[in-house]
Amino acid sequence: MFGDYFLSLCDPPWVLGIVFSEKILIILAVLNLPVYFFLGWVIFDDWEGFVDSVKYIVTSDWISALRGEYYDDAWGEIKFLYFLATCAAAVFGEYLLIEKYFLAN
């Protein structure tokens, strides 16, 4: 009883009432591959920058600090997380537009 009330308080108001369709989200995620490549090109400049960011994600922070690469590690992690956030925002933004304008009842 109390748990349901608490969970209802945790939902942001813009999420309430939206039922996500997994099929549409998967289709959008696949169709957005060119968008992901464009965002990766803008954020990382080339494949080497992307590989370096993934390397810094996998490498522990204290190992990077011992190598003298702590700030490069932090910047690589920030760029990678920003890349993931912008890709997810693109998919969910497109989904909300489709839900609002094409699938509205």
C-alpha distances in whole Angstrom, upper triangle without the diagonal:
4,5,6,7,9,10,11,13,15,16,20,21,24,22,19,21,23,23,25,28,29,33,33,32,34,37,37,37,40,42,41,43,46,44,43,46,47,45,46,49,48,46,48,52,53,51,52,50,47,48,49,45,44,46,45,41,42,44,42,43,45,47,48,48,51,53,53,51,47,48,48,45,43,45,44,41,40,42,40,37,38,40,36,34,37,37,33,34,37,35,31,34,36,33,31,35,35,32,33,36,37,34,33,32
4,6,5,6,9,10,11,13,15,18,20,23,21,19,21,23,24,26,29,30,33,34,32,34,37,37,36,40,42,41,43,46,43,42,45,46,43,44,48,47,44,46,50,51,50,51,48,46,47,47,43,42,44,42,39,40,42,40,40,42,45,45,46,48,50,50,48,45,45,46,43,41,42,42,39,38,40,39,35,36,38,35,33,36,36,32,32,35,34,31,33,35,32,31,34,35,32,33,37,37,34,33,33
4,5,5,6,9,10,11,13,16,18,21,19,17,19,21,21,23,26,26,30,31,29,31,34,34,33,36,38,37,39,42,40,38,42,43,40,41,45,44,41,43,47,48,46,47,45,42,43,43,40,39,41,39,36,37,39,37,37,39,42,42,43,46,47,47,45,42,42,43,40,38,39,39,35,35,37,35,32,33,35,31,30,33,33,29,29,33,31,28,30,32,30,28,32,33,30,31,35,35,32,31,32
4,5,5,6,9,10,11,15,16,18,16,14,16,18,18,20,23,24,28,28,27,29,32,32,32,35,37,36,38,41,38,37,41,42,39,40,44,43,41,43,46,47,46,47,45,42,43,44,40,39,41,40,36,38,40,39,39,41,44,44,45,47,49,49,46,43,43,44,41,39,40,40,36,35,37,35,32,33,34,31,29,32,32,28,28,31,29,26,28,30,27,26,30,30,27,28,31,32,29,28,28
4,5,5,6,9,11,14,15,18,16,14,16,19,20,22,25,26,30,30,29,31,34,33,33,37,38,37,39,42,39,38,42,43,40,41,45,43,41,44,47,48,47,49,46,43,45,45,41,40,43,41,38,39,41,40,40,42,44,45,45,48,49,49,47,44,43,44,42,39,40,40,37,35,37,36,32,33,35,32,30,32,32,29,29,32,30,27,28,31,28,26,30,31,27,28,32,33,30,29,29
4,5,5,7,9,12,14,17,16,14,17,19,20,22,25,26,30,30,28,30,33,32,32,35,37,36,38,40,38,36,40,41,38,39,42,41,39,41,44,46,45,46,43,40,42,42,38,37,40,38,34,36,38,36,36,38,41,41,41,44,46,46,43,40,40,41,38,35,37,37,33,32,35,33,29,31,32,29,27,30,30,27,27,30,29,25,27,30,28,26,29,31,28,28,32,33,31,29,30
4,5,5,7,10,12,15,13,12,14,16,16,18,21,22,26,26,24,27,30,29,28,32,33,32,34,37,34,33,37,38,35,36,39,38,36,38,42,43,42,43,40,38,39,39,36,35,37,36,32,34,36,35,35,37,40,40,40,43,45,44,42,39,38,39,36,34,35,35,31,30,32,31,27,28,30,27,24,27,27,24,24,27,25,22,24,27,24,23,26,27,24,25,29,30,27,27,27
4,5,6,9,10,13,11,9,12,14,15,17,21,22,26,26,24,27,30,28,29,32,33,32,35,37,34,34,37,38,35,37,40,39,37,39,43,44,43,44,42,39,41,41,37,37,39,38,34,36,38,37,37,40,42,42,43,46,47,47,44,41,40,41,38,36,37,37,33,32,33,32,28,29,30,28,25,27,28,24,24,26,25,22,23,26,23,21,25,26,22,23,27,28,25,24,25
4,6,8,9,13,12,11,14,16,18,20,23,25,28,28,26,29,31,30,30,33,35,33,36,38,35,34,38,38,35,36,40,38,36,39,42,43,43,44,41,39,41,41,37,36,39,37,34,36,38,36,36,39,41,41,41,44,46,45,42,39,39,39,37,34,35,35,32,30,32,31,28,28,30,27,25,27,28,24,24,27,26,22,24,26,24,22,26,27,24,24,28,30,27,26,27
4,6,9,12,10,10,14,15,17,18,22,22,26,25,23,26,29,27,27,30,32,30,32,35,32,31,34,35,31,33,36,35,33,35,38,40,39,40,38,35,37,37,33,33,35,33,30,32,34,33,32,35,37,37,38,41,42,41,39,36,35,36,33,31,32,32,28,27,29,28,24,25,26,24,21,24,25,21,21,24,23,20,21,24,22,20,24,25,23,23,27,29,27,26,27
4,6,8,7,7,10,11,13,15,18,20,23,22,20,23,26,24,24,28,29,28,30,32,29,29,32,32,30,31,35,33,31,34,37,39,38,40,37,34,36,36,33,32,35,33,30,32,35,34,33,36,39,38,39,42,43,42,40,37,36,36,34,31,32,32,28,27,28,27,23,24,25,22,20,22,23,19,18,21,20,17,18,21,19,17,20,22,19,20,23,25,23,22,23
4,6,6,7,11,11,14,15,19,20,23,22,20,23,25,23,23,27,28,26,29,31,28,27,31,31,28,30,33,31,29,32,35,37,37,38,35,33,35,36,32,32,35,33,30,32,35,34,33,36,39,38,38,42,42,42,39,36,35,35,33,30,30,30,27,25,27,26,22,22,24,21,18,20,21,18,16,19,19,15,16,19,17,15,18,20,18,18,22,23,22,21,23
4,5,5,9,10,13,15,19,21,24,22,21,24,26,24,25,28,29,27,30,32,29,29,32,32,29,31,34,33,31,34,37,39,39,41,38,36,38,38,35,35,38,36,33,36,38,37,37,40,42,41,42,45,46,45,42,39,38,38,36,33,33,33,30,28,29,29,25,24,26,24,21,22,23,19,18,20,20,16,16,19,17,14,17,19,16,16,20,22,20,18,20
4,6,8,8,12,13,16,18,21,19,18,21,23,20,21,25,25,24,27,28,25,25,29,29,26,29,31,30,29,32,34,36,36,38,35,33,36,36,33,33,36,35,32,34,37,37,36,39,41,40,41,45,45,44,41,38,37,37,35,32,32,32,29,27,27,27,23,22,23,21,18,19,20,17,14,17,16,12,12,15,14,11,13,15,13,13,16,18,17,16,18
4,6,6,9,10,14,15,18,17,15,19,21,19,20,23,24,23,26,27,25,25,28,28,26,28,31,30,29,32,34,36,36,37,35,32,35,35,32,31,35,33,30,33,35,35,35,38,40,39,40,44,44,43,40,38,36,36,34,32,31,31,28,26,27,26,23,22,23,20,18,19,19,15,14,16,15,11,13,15,13,10,14,15,13,13,17,18,16,16,18
4,6,8,11,14,17,20,19,18,21,23,21,22,26,26,26,29,31,28,28,32,32,30,32,35,34,33,35,38,39,39,41,39,36,38,39,35,35,38,37,34,36,38,38,38,41,43,42,43,47,47,47,43,41,40,40,38,35,35,35,32,30,31,29,26,26,27,24,21,22,23,19,18,20,18,15,16,18,15,13,16,17,14,14,18,19,17,15,17
4,6,10,13,16,18,17,17,20,22,21,22,25,26,25,29,31,28,29,32,32,30,33,36,35,34,37,39,41,40,42,40,37,40,41,37,36,40,39,36,38,41,41,41,44,46,45,46,49,50,49,46,44,42,42,40,38,37,37,34,32,33,31,28,28,28,25,23,24,23,20,19,20,19,15,16,17,14,12,15,15,11,12,16,16,14,12,13
4,6,9,12,15,13,13,17,18,17,18,22,22,22,25,27,25,25,29,29,27,29,32,32,31,34,36,37,37,39,37,34,36,38,34,33,37,36,33,35,38,38,39,42,43,42,44,47,47,47,44,41,40,40,38,35,35,34,32,30,30,28,26,25,25,22,20,21,20,17,16,17,15,12,13,14,11,9,12,12,9,10,14,14,12,11,13
4,6,9,12,11,11,15,16,16,17,20,21,21,24,27,25,25,29,29,28,30,33,32,32,34,37,37,37,39,37,34,36,38,34,33,37,36,33,35,38,38,39,42,43,43,45,48,48,47,44,42,41,40,38,36,36,35,32,31,31,29,26,26,26,23,21,22,21,17,17,18,15,12,14,15,11,11,14,13,9,12,15,15,12,12,13
4,6,9,8,8,11,13,12,14,16,17,18,21,23,21,22,25,26,25,26,30,29,29,31,33,34,33,36,34,31,33,34,31,30,33,33,30,32,35,36,36,40,41,40,42,45,45,45,41,39,39,38,35,34,33,32,29,28,28,26,23,23,23,20,18,19,17,14,15,15,12,10,12,12,9,9,13,11,9,12,15,14,12,13,15
4,5,6,6,9,10,11,12,15,16,17,19,22,21,21,25,26,25,27,30,30,30,31,34,34,33,36,34,31,33,35,32,30,34,34,31,32,36,37,38,41,42,41,44,46,46,46,43,41,40,39,37,35,35,33,31,30,29,27,25,25,24,21,20,20,18,15,16,16,12,11,14,13,9,11,13,11,10,13,15,13,11,13,15
4,6,5,6,9,10,10,12,14,15,17,21,20,19,23,24,23,25,28,28,28,30,32,32,30,33,32,28,30,32,29,28,31,32,28,29,33,34,36,39,39,39,41,44,43,44,40,39,38,37,34,33,33,31,29,28,28,25,23,24,22,19,19,19,17,14,16,16,12,11,15,14,10,13,15,13,13,16,18,16,14,17,19
4,5,5,6,9,10,11,12,14,16,19,19,19,22,24,24,25,28,29,29,30,32,32,30,33,32,29,30,33,31,29,32,33,30,31,35,36,38,41,41,41,43,46,45,46,42,41,40,38,36,35,35,32,30,30,29,26,25,25,23,20,21,21,18,16,17,16,12,13,16,14,11,14,15,13,13,17,17,15,14,17,19
4,5,5,6,8,10,10,12,15,17,17,17,20,22,21,23,26,26,27,28,30,30,29,32,31,28,30,32,30,28,32,33,30,31,35,36,38,41,41,40,43,46,45,45,41,40,39,37,35,34,33,31,30,29,28,25,24,24,22,19,19,18,16,14,15,13,10,10,12,10,7,11,12,9,10,13,14,12,11,14,17
4,5,5,6,9,10,10,13,16,15,15,18,20,19,20,23,24,24,25,28,28,27,29,28,25,27,29,26,25,29,29,26,28,31,33,34,37,38,37,39,42,41,41,38,36,35,34,32,31,30,28,26,25,24,22,20,20,18,15,15,15,12,10,12,11,7,8,11,9,7,10,12,11,11,14,16,14,14,16,19
4,5,5,6,9,10,12,15,15,14,17,19,19,20,23,24,24,25,27,26,25,28,27,24,25,28,26,24,27,28,26,27,30,32,34,37,37,36,39,41,40,41,37,36,35,34,31,31,30,28,26,26,24,21,21,21,18,16,17,16,13,12,14,13,9,11,14,12,10,14,15,14,14,18,19,17,16,20,22
4,5,5,6,9,11,13,14,14,17,18,19,20,22,24,24,25,27,27,25,29,28,25,26,29,27,26,29,30,28,29,33,35,36,40,39,38,41,44,42,43,39,38,37,35,33,33,32,29,28,28,26,23,23,22,20,18,18,17,14,13,15,13,10,12,14,11,10,14,14,12,14,17,17,15,15,19,21
4,5,5,6,9,11,11,12,15,16,16,17,20,21,21,23,24,24,24,27,26,23,25,28,25,24,28,29,26,28,32,33,34,38,38,36,39,42,41,41,37,36,35,33,31,30,29,27,26,25,23,21,20,19,17,15,15,14,11,10,12,9,6,9,10,8,8,11,12,10,12,15,16,14,15,18,21
4,6,5,7,10,10,9,12,14,14,15,18,19,19,20,22,22,21,24,23,20,22,24,22,21,24,25,23,24,28,30,31,35,34,33,36,38,37,37,34,33,32,30,28,27,26,24,22,22,20,18,17,17,14,12,13,12,9,9,11,9,6,9,12,10,10,13,15,14,15,18,19,18,18,21,24
4,5,6,9,10,10,12,14,15,16,18,20,20,21,22,22,20,24,23,20,22,25,23,21,25,26,24,25,29,31,33,36,36,34,37,40,38,39,35,34,34,31,30,29,28,25,24,24,22,19,20,19,16,15,16,15,11,12,14,12,10,13,15,13,13,17,17,16,18,21,21,19,20,23,26
4,6,8,8,10,12,13,14,16,17,19,20,21,22,22,21,25,24,21,23,26,24,23,27,28,26,28,31,34,35,38,38,36,39,42,40,40,36,36,35,32,31,31,29,26,26,25,23,21,21,20,17,16,17,15,12,13,14,11,9,13,14,11,12,16,15,14,17,19,19,17,19,22,25
4,5,5,6,9,10,11,12,14,15,16,18,19,19,19,22,21,18,21,23,21,21,25,26,24,26,29,31,32,36,35,33,36,39,37,37,33,33,31,29,28,27,25,23,23,22,19,18,18,17,13,13,14,12,8,10,11,8,7,11,12,10,12,15,15,14,17,19,19,18,20,23,26
4,5,5,6,9,10,10,12,14,15,16,17,16,15,19,19,16,18,21,19,19,22,24,22,24,27,29,30,34,33,31,34,37,35,35,31,31,30,27,26,26,24,22,21,21,18,16,17,17,13,13,15,13,9,12,14,11,10,14,15,14,15,18,18,18,21,23,23,22,23,26,30
4,5,5,6,9,10,11,12,14,15,15,15,15,19,18,16,19,21,20,20,23,25,24,26,28,31,32,35,35,32,35,38,36,35,32,32,30,27,27,27,24,22,22,22,19,17,19,17,14,14,16,13,11,14,15,12,12,16,16,14,17,20,19,19,22,24,23,23,25,27,31
4,5,5,6,8,10,11,12,14,15,15,15,19,18,15,19,21,19,19,23,24,22,25,28,30,30,34,34,31,34,36,35,34,30,30,28,26,25,25,22,20,20,19,16,15,16,14,11,12,13,10,8,11,11,8,10,13,13,12,15,17,17,17,20,22,22,22,23,26,29
4,5,5,6,9,10,10,12,13,13,13,16,15,12,15,17,16,16,19,20,19,21,24,26,27,30,30,28,30,33,31,31,27,27,25,23,22,22,20,17,17,17,14,12,13,12,8,9,11,9,6,10,11,9,10,14,14,14,16,18,19,19,22,24,24,24,25,28,31
4,5,5,6,9,10,10,11,10,10,14,13,11,14,16,15,15,19,20,19,21,24,27,27,31,30,28,30,33,31,30,27,27,25,22,22,22,20,17,18,18,14,13,15,14,10,12,14,12,10,13,15,13,14,17,18,17,19,22,22,22,25,27,27,27,28,31,34
4,5,5,6,9,10,10,11,12,15,14,13,16,18,17,18,21,22,21,24,26,28,29,32,31,29,31,34,32,31,27,28,25,23,23,23,20,18,19,18,14,14,16,14,11,13,14,11,10,14,14,12,14,17,17,16,19,21,21,22,25,26,26,26,28,30,34
4,5,5,6,8,9,11,12,15,13,11,15,16,14,16,19,19,18,21,24,26,26,29,29,26,29,31,30,29,25,25,23,20,20,20,17,15,16,14,11,11,12,10,7,10,11,8,8,11,12,10,13,16,15,16,18,20,20,22,24,25,26,26,28,30,33
4,5,5,6,7,8,8,11,9,7,11,13,11,12,16,16,16,18,21,23,23,27,26,23,26,29,26,26,22,22,21,18,18,18,15,13,14,13,10,9,11,10,7,10,12,10,9,13,14,13,15,18,18,19,21,23,23,25,27,28,29,29,31,33,36
4,6,5,5,6,8,11,9,9,12,14,13,15,17,18,18,21,23,25,25,29,28,25,27,30,27,27,23,24,22,19,19,19,16,14,16,16,12,12,15,13,10,13,15,13,13,16,17,16,18,21,21,21,23,25,25,26,29,30,31,31,33,35,39
4,6,6,9,11,13,11,11,15,15,14,16,19,19,19,22,24,26,25,29,28,25,27,30,28,27,23,23,21,18,19,19,15,14,16,14,11,12,14,11,10,13,14,11,12,16,16,15,18,20,19,20,23,24,24,26,28,29,30,31,32,34,38
4,6,9,11,12,9,9,12,12,11,13,16,15,16,19,20,22,22,25,25,22,24,27,25,23,20,20,17,15,15,15,11,10,12,10,7,8,11,8,7,11,12,10,12,15,15,15,18,20,20,21,23,25,25,27,29,30,31,32,33,35,38
4,6,7,8,5,6,9,9,8,11,13,13,14,17,18,21,20,24,23,20,22,25,22,21,18,18,16,13,14,14,11,9,11,11,8,9,12,11,9,12,14,13,14,17,18,18,20,22,23,23,26,28,28,30,32,33,34,34,36,38,41
4,7,8,7,8,11,12,12,14,16,16,18,20,21,24,23,27,25,22,25,27,24,23,20,21,19,15,17,17,14,12,15,15,11,12,16,14,12,16,17,16,16,20,20,20,22,25,24,25,28,30,29,31,33,35,35,36,37,39,43
4,5,6,7,9,10,11,13,15,16,17,19,20,23,23,26,25,22,25,27,24,23,20,21,20,16,17,19,16,13,16,16,13,13,17,16,13,16,19,17,17,21,22,21,23,26,26,26,29,31,31,32,34,36,36,37,38,40,44
4,5,5,6,9,10,11,12,14,15,17,18,22,22,25,23,21,24,26,23,23,19,21,20,16,17,18,16,13,15,16,13,12,16,16,13,16,19,18,17,20,22,21,23,26,26,26,29,31,31,32,34,36,37,37,38,40,44
4,5,5,6,9,10,10,12,14,15,16,19,20,23,20,18,21,22,19,19,16,18,17,14,14,17,14,11,14,16,13,13,17,17,15,17,20,20,19,22,24,24,25,28,29,29,31,34,34,35,37,39,40,40,41,43,47
4,6,5,6,9,10,11,12,14,15,18,18,21,19,16,19,21,18,18,15,16,15,11,12,13,11,8,11,12,10,10,14,14,12,15,17,17,17,20,22,22,23,26,27,27,30,31,32,33,35,37,38,38,39,41,45
4,5,5,6,9,10,11,13,14,17,18,21,20,17,20,22,20,20,16,17,16,13,12,14,12,8,10,12,9,8,11,12,10,12,15,15,14,17,19,19,21,23,24,25,27,29,30,31,33,34,35,36,37,39,42
4,5,5,6,9,10,11,12,16,17,20,18,15,19,20,18,19,15,17,16,13,12,14,13,10,11,14,12,10,14,15,13,14,18,18,17,20,22,22,23,26,27,28,29,32,33,34,35,37,38,38,39,41,45
4,5,5,6,9,10,10,13,14,17,15,12,15,17,15,15,11,13,13,9,9,11,10,7,9,12,10,10,13,15,14,15,18,19,19,21,23,24,25,27,29,30,31,33,34,36,37,39,40,41,41,43,47
4,5,5,6,9,10,12,13,16,15,12,15,18,16,16,12,12,12,9,7,9,8,4,6,9,7,6,10,11,10,12,15,16,16,18,20,21,22,24,25,27,28,30,31,33,34,36,37,38,38,40,44
4,5,5,6,9,12,13,16,15,13,17,18,17,18,14,14,15,12,10,12,11,8,8,11,10,7,10,13,11,12,15,17,16,18,20,21,22,24,26,27,28,30,32,32,34,36,37,37,38,40,43
4,5,5,6,10,11,14,12,10,14,15,14,15,12,13,14,11,9,11,12,9,9,13,12,10,13,16,15,16,19,20,20,21,24,25,26,28,29,31,32,34,35,36,37,40,41,41,41,44,47
4,5,5,8,8,11,10,8,11,13,12,13,9,9,10,8,5,8,9,6,6,10,11,9,12,14,14,15,18,19,20,21,23,25,26,27,29,31,32,33,35,36,37,39,41,41,42,43,47
4,6,8,9,12,12,10,13,16,15,16,13,12,13,11,8,9,10,7,6,9,10,8,9,13,13,13,15,17,18,18,21,23,23,24,26,28,29,30,33,34,34,36,38,39,39,40,44
4,6,9,12,11,10,14,15,15,16,14,13,15,13,10,12,14,11,10,13,14,12,13,16,16,15,18,21,20,21,24,25,26,27,29,31,31,33,35,36,37,39,41,41,41,43,46
4,6,9,7,7,10,11,11,13,11,10,13,12,8,11,13,11,10,14,15,14,15,18,18,18,21,23,23,24,27,28,29,30,32,34,34,36,38,39,40,42,44,44,44,46,49
4,6,5,7,9,10,11,13,11,10,13,12,9,11,14,12,11,14,16,15,16,19,20,20,22,24,25,25,28,30,30,31,33,35,35,37,39,40,41,43,45,46,45,47,50
4,5,5,6,9,10,10,9,7,10,10,7,8,12,11,10,13,15,15,15,18,20,20,21,24,25,25,27,30,31,31,33,35,36,37,39,41,41,43,45,46,46,47,50
4,5,5,6,9,10,10,8,11,12,10,11,15,15,14,17,19,19,19,22,24,24,25,28,29,29,31,33,34,35,37,39,40,41,43,44,45,47,49,50,49,51,54
4,5,5,6,9,9,8,12,12,10,12,15,15,14,17,19,19,20,23,24,24,26,28,29,30,32,34,35,36,38,40,40,42,44,45,46,48,50,50,50,52,55
4,5,5,6,5,5,9,8,7,9,12,11,12,15,16,16,18,20,21,22,24,26,27,28,30,32,33,34,36,38,39,40,42,43,44,46,48,49,49,50,53
4,5,5,6,4,8,10,8,10,13,14,14,16,18,19,20,22,24,24,26,28,29,30,32,34,35,36,37,40,41,42,44,46,46,48,50,51,51,52,55
4,5,8,8,12,12,11,14,16,17,17,20,21,22,23,25,27,27,29,31,32,33,35,37,38,39,41,43,44,45,47,49,49,51,53,54,54,55,58
4,5,8,11,11,10,13,15,15,16,19,20,21,22,24,25,26,28,30,31,33,34,36,37,39,40,42,43,44,46,48,49,50,52,53,53,55,58
4,6,8,9,10,12,13,14,16,18,19,20,22,23,25,26,28,29,31,32,34,35,37,38,39,41,43,44,45,47,48,50,51,52,53,54,58
4,6,5,6,9,10,10,12,14,15,16,18,20,21,22,24,26,27,29,30,32,33,35,36,38,39,40,42,44,45,46,48,49,49,51,54
4,5,5,6,9,10,11,12,14,15,17,18,20,21,22,24,26,27,28,30,32,33,34,36,38,38,40,42,43,44,46,47,48,49,52
4,5,5,6,8,10,10,12,14,15,16,18,20,21,22,24,26,27,28,30,31,32,34,36,37,38,40,41,42,44,46,46,47,51
4,6,5,6,9,10,10,12,14,15,16,18,20,21,22,24,25,27,29,30,31,33,35,36,37,39,40,41,43,44,45,46,50
4,6,5,6,9,10,11,12,14,15,17,18,20,21,23,24,26,27,29,30,32,33,34,36,38,39,40,42,43,43,45,48
4,5,5,6,9,10,11,12,14,15,16,18,20,21,22,24,26,27,28,30,31,32,34,36,37,38,40,41,42,43,46
4,5,5,6,9,10,10,12,14,15,16,18,20,21,22,25,26,26,28,30,31,32,34,36,37,38,40,40,41,45
4,5,5,6,9,10,11,12,14,15,17,18,20,21,23,24,25,27,29,30,32,33,35,36,38,38,39,41,44
4,5,5,6,8,10,11,12,14,15,17,18,20,21,22,24,26,27,28,30,32,33,34,36,37,37,39,42
4,5,5,6,9,10,10,12,14,15,16,18,20,21,22,24,25,26,28,30,31,32,34,35,36,37,40
4,6,5,6,9,10,10,12,14,15,16,19,20,21,22,24,25,27,29,30,31,33,34,34,36,39
4,5,5,6,9,10,11,12,14,15,17,18,20,21,23,24,26,27,29,30,32,32,33,35,38
4,5,5,6,9,10,11,12,14,16,16,18,20,21,22,24,26,27,28,30,31,31,32,36
4,5,5,6,9,10,10,12,14,15,16,18,20,21,22,24,25,26,28,29,30,31,35
4,5,5,6,9,10,11,13,14,15,17,18,20,21,23,24,26,27,28,29,30,34
4,6,5,6,9,10,11,12,14,16,17,18,20,21,22,24,26,26,27,28,32
4,5,5,6,9,10,10,12,14,15,16,18,20,21,22,24,25,25,26,30
4,5,5,6,9,10,10,12,14,15,16,18,20,21,22,23,24,25,29
4,5,5,6,9,10,11,12,14,16,17,18,20,21,22,23,24,28
4,5,5,6,8,10,11,12,14,15,16,18,20,20,21,22,26
4,6,5,6,8,10,10,12,14,15,16,18,19,20,21,24
4,6,5,6,8,10,11,12,14,15,16,17,18,20,24
4,6,5,6,9,10,11,12,14,16,16,16,18,22
4,5,5,6,9,10,10,12,14,15,15,16,20
4,5,5,6,9,10,11,12,14,14,15,19
4,5,5,6,9,10,11,11,12,14,18
4,5,5,6,9,10,10,10,12,16
4,5,5,6,9,10,10,11,14
4,5,5,6,8,9,10,14
4,5,5,5,6,8,12
4,6,6,5,6,10
4,6,6,5,9
4,6,6,9
4,6,9
4,6
4
